[in-house]
Amino acid sequence: MSTSQSQEQPTTKKFGKGERVIPHPSQKASKYYPAEDVTQRKKSRKVPRPFKPRPSLQPGAVLILLAGRFRGKRVVLLKVLDQGVLLVTGPFKVNGVPLRRVNSRYVIATSTKVNLAGVDSKILDKVGNKEYFAREKEDKKQGEEAFFKQGEKPEKKEVSKSRVEDQKAVDKALIGNVKKEPFLLSYLASSFSLRKGDKPHEMVF
């Protein structure tokens, strides 16, 4: 047994009729403590589950958007992405809905389907990446120029040429397949809405 270990052992001292064990100074509680409690992360028992799309969400299905800027529009599902995100388009020439991502919770899948033959899979893979929809960082104007432009209308954002070309390529293939089916073009161009007395839970989409 080393001398350092023997020195750190508690000692017993007699006080009157009894004895008391006195711990070594290294074993005593610290007199100083932090003024604020140290936050500790709570252990979560939840396990992230992989996204499993509904059986009706198959590529080529016509969906009805329920939220967002284009709510009520009918769109064509191009690809199912990760974490419940869907890649859809109008096509843009038919109803003005461009290539965009939507949450699968805010769509109604219909029984109508569009043939995706001719749509380039490489374009869909490129559009499906997160970097494709990332916003470009704008340089904040400072000084006199920024001061005098405060009251002016904001400049209209221009769509990049690569996005325009991708949209045209997808629209060309889709519209060619849509025109082969009677009334499908007018069906995609029309918007979905409910009127008084309509019962959505009894509708068959």
C-alpha positions as CSV (number, residue, x, y, z in Angstrom):
1,M,0.0,0.0,0.0
2,S,1.5,3.3,-1.0
3,T,1.9,6.3,1.3
4,S,-0.3,8.5,-0.9
5,Q,-3.3,6.1,-0.5
6,S,-2.8,5.8,3.2
7,Q,-2.7,9.6,3.6
8,E,-6.1,10.0,1.7
9,Q,-7.9,7.5,4.0
10,P,-10.4,8.9,6.5
11,T,-9.2,9.2,10.1
12,T,-11.2,8.5,13.3
13,K,-11.1,10.8,16.3
14,K,-12.6,10.5,19.7
15,F,-15.0,13.2,20.9
16,G,-16.1,12.6,24.5
17,K,-17.6,9.1,24.7
18,G,-18.0,8.6,20.9
19,E,-15.9,8.5,17.8
20,R,-16.2,10.4,14.6
21,V,-14.9,9.6,11.2
22,I,-13.3,12.6,9.5
23,P,-12.7,12.3,5.8
24,H,-9.6,13.4,4.1
25,P,-9.7,17.0,2.6
26,S,-9.5,15.5,-0.9
27,Q,-12.7,13.6,-0.2
28,K,-14.7,16.6,1.2
29,A,-17.3,18.3,-0.8
30,S,-16.3,21.5,-2.6
31,K,-17.2,24.8,-0.9
32,Y,-17.6,26.5,-4.3
33,Y,-20.3,25.6,-6.9
34,P,-21.5,27.3,-10.1
35,A,-24.1,30.0,-9.7
36,E,-26.1,28.6,-12.6
37,D,-27.2,25.1,-13.0
38,V,-25.4,23.2,-15.8
39,T,-28.0,22.2,-18.4
40,Q,-28.0,18.5,-19.2
41,R,-29.6,17.1,-22.4
42,K,-32.5,14.9,-21.8
43,K,-32.3,11.4,-23.2
44,S,-34.8,10.9,-25.9
45,R,-36.4,7.5,-26.4
46,K,-37.8,8.4,-29.8
47,V,-36.1,6.7,-32.7
48,P,-36.3,8.4,-36.1
49,R,-38.3,6.2,-38.5
50,P,-37.6,6.1,-42.2
51,F,-40.2,7.8,-44.4
52,K,-42.7,5.3,-45.9
53,P,-44.9,6.9,-48.6
54,R,-48.6,6.0,-48.9
55,P,-49.4,3.4,-51.6
56,S,-51.3,6.1,-53.6
57,L,-48.1,8.3,-53.9
58,Q,-46.6,6.7,-56.9
59,P,-44.7,8.6,-59.6
60,G,-47.1,9.8,-62.3
61,A,-50.1,10.2,-59.9
62,V,-52.1,13.4,-60.1
63,L,-52.2,15.2,-56.7
64,I,-54.2,18.1,-55.3
65,L,-52.3,20.6,-53.3
66,L,-53.9,21.6,-50.0
67,A,-51.6,24.3,-48.8
68,G,-49.1,26.9,-50.0
69,R,-49.0,29.3,-52.8
70,F,-50.6,26.9,-55.3
71,R,-53.2,25.3,-53.1
72,G,-56.1,23.9,-55.1
73,K,-53.9,23.2,-58.1
74,R,-53.6,19.7,-59.7
75,V,-50.0,18.6,-60.2
76,V,-48.1,15.5,-61.4
77,L,-45.9,13.6,-59.0
78,L,-42.5,13.1,-60.5
79,K,-40.5,11.6,-57.7
80,V,-40.7,10.7,-54.0
81,L,-37.8,12.3,-52.1
82,D,-36.5,11.7,-48.5
83,Q,-38.3,12.7,-45.3
84,G,-41.8,12.9,-46.8
85,V,-41.0,15.4,-49.5
86,L,-42.5,15.1,-53.0
87,L,-41.2,16.5,-56.3
88,V,-44.1,17.8,-58.4
89,T,-44.8,20.0,-61.4
90,G,-48.0,21.4,-63.1
91,P,-46.7,21.2,-65.8
92,F,-45.9,24.9,-65.8
93,K,-47.3,25.6,-69.2
94,V,-50.7,24.1,-68.2
95,N,-51.4,25.6,-64.7
96,G,-48.3,27.6,-63.8
97,V,-46.9,25.3,-61.1
98,P,-43.1,25.0,-61.6
99,L,-40.8,22.2,-60.4
100,R,-41.1,22.4,-56.6
101,R,-41.0,20.3,-53.5
102,V,-44.2,19.8,-51.3
103,N,-44.9,18.0,-48.1
104,S,-46.7,14.7,-48.6
105,R,-49.1,15.5,-45.7
106,Y,-50.6,18.4,-47.6
107,V,-51.7,16.6,-50.8
108,I,-54.6,14.5,-51.9
109,A,-53.7,11.6,-54.3
110,T,-56.2,11.0,-57.0
111,S,-56.7,7.8,-59.1
112,T,-55.7,9.7,-62.3
113,K,-52.2,8.9,-63.5
114,V,-49.9,10.4,-66.2
115,N,-47.4,8.4,-68.1
116,L,-43.9,9.7,-67.3
117,A,-42.3,8.1,-70.4
118,G,-39.8,10.5,-72.0
119,V,-39.0,12.4,-68.8
120,D,-35.2,12.5,-68.3
121,S,-34.4,10.7,-65.0
122,K,-31.1,12.6,-64.8
123,I,-33.0,15.9,-64.6
124,L,-35.2,14.5,-61.9
125,D,-32.1,13.4,-59.9
126,K,-30.6,16.8,-60.3
127,V,-33.7,18.7,-59.3
128,G,-34.2,16.3,-56.3
129,N,-31.0,17.5,-54.6
130,K,-31.2,20.0,-51.7
131,E,-28.7,22.3,-53.3
132,Y,-31.0,22.8,-56.3
133,F,-33.6,24.7,-54.3
134,A,-31.0,26.5,-52.0
135,R,-31.4,30.2,-51.9
136,E,-28.5,32.4,-53.0
137,K,-27.0,34.7,-50.4
138,E,-27.6,38.3,-51.2
139,D,-25.0,41.0,-50.5
140,K,-26.4,43.5,-48.0
141,K,-26.0,47.0,-49.4
142,Q,-24.6,49.5,-47.0
143,G,-24.0,53.2,-47.0
144,E,-25.8,55.9,-49.0
145,E,-26.9,53.6,-51.8
146,A,-28.9,51.4,-49.3
147,F,-30.3,54.5,-47.5
148,F,-31.8,56.0,-50.7
149,K,-33.2,52.6,-52.0
150,Q,-35.2,51.9,-48.8
151,G,-38.5,53.2,-50.3
152,E,-38.1,51.7,-53.7
153,K,-39.8,48.5,-54.8
154,P,-37.7,45.3,-54.4
155,E,-36.1,44.1,-57.6
156,K,-37.9,41.1,-59.3
157,K,-35.9,37.9,-58.8
158,E,-34.9,36.4,-62.1
159,V,-35.0,32.6,-62.5
160,S,-31.7,31.0,-63.5
161,K,-31.3,29.7,-67.1
162,S,-30.6,26.2,-65.9
163,R,-34.0,26.0,-64.0
164,V,-35.8,27.3,-67.1
165,E,-34.2,24.7,-69.3
166,D,-35.0,21.9,-66.8
167,Q,-38.6,23.1,-66.6
168,K,-39.0,23.2,-70.4
169,A,-37.5,19.7,-70.8
170,V,-39.9,18.2,-68.2
171,D,-42.9,20.1,-69.6
172,K,-42.2,18.9,-73.1
173,A,-42.2,15.3,-72.2
174,L,-45.2,15.6,-69.9
175,I,-47.5,17.6,-72.1
176,G,-46.9,15.2,-75.0
177,N,-48.2,12.3,-72.8
178,V,-51.0,14.4,-71.4
179,K,-52.4,15.3,-74.8
180,K,-52.8,11.6,-75.6
181,E,-55.5,11.3,-73.0
182,P,-58.8,13.0,-73.6
183,F,-59.8,15.8,-71.2
184,L,-56.6,15.3,-69.1
185,L,-55.2,18.7,-70.2
186,S,-58.3,20.6,-69.1
187,Y,-58.4,18.5,-65.9
188,L,-54.9,19.6,-64.9
189,A,-55.6,23.2,-65.8
190,S,-58.7,23.4,-63.5
191,S,-58.4,24.1,-59.8
192,F,-60.0,22.0,-57.1
193,S,-62.5,23.7,-54.7
194,L,-65.3,22.8,-52.4
195,R,-68.8,24.4,-52.5
196,K,-71.6,24.6,-50.0
197,G,-73.0,21.1,-49.4
198,D,-69.9,19.2,-50.7
199,K,-68.8,16.3,-48.5
200,P,-65.1,15.6,-49.1
201,H,-65.2,12.5,-46.9
202,E,-67.7,10.9,-49.4
203,M,-65.8,12.0,-52.5
204,V,-63.8,9.6,-54.7
205,F,-60.7,11.2,-56.1
